[in-house]
Amino acid sequence: MIDWLLSVFKVTTTGELIWVAVGLFGQLMFTMRFLLQWIASERQKKSVIPEVFWWFSISGGLILFAYACYRADPVFILGQSFGVVIYARNLWLLYAEKRQNA
C-alpha cells in the first residue's frame, strides 16, 4: 500500500508522503471556507462571510505555507504568506469590532 501511495504522489520516501498528506489537509482546510461561505450565503439569501471562513482560511493558509516551505516552492510560499496576513487582519478587525460593541 505504501509503495502504491509513493508512486501515485510521485515521492520516494515516507517522509515526503507525510508532507503530501499535510499539503492535502491544508488544501482541505482552505476549501472548507468556500463551502461554509456558500452555505451561509444560501441560508441568508445574500452574500455573507462568517467568522469561521477566516479561521479556515488562516488554518489552511498556514498549513499550505508550511507545505510550500518544505517543498521549497517560492511562488507558493509568497502566495500563501500574503494570504495569511490578510486572513489575520480580517480576524483582528472582527475581534476589534466585538470589543468595541461589548
Buried (B, 14 or more C-beta within 10 A) or exposed (E): EEEEEBEEBEBEEEEBBEBBEBBBBBBEBBEBBEEBBEEBBEEEEEEEBBEEBBBBBBBBBBBBBBBBBBEEEEEBBEBBBEBBEEBBEBBEEBEEEEEEEE
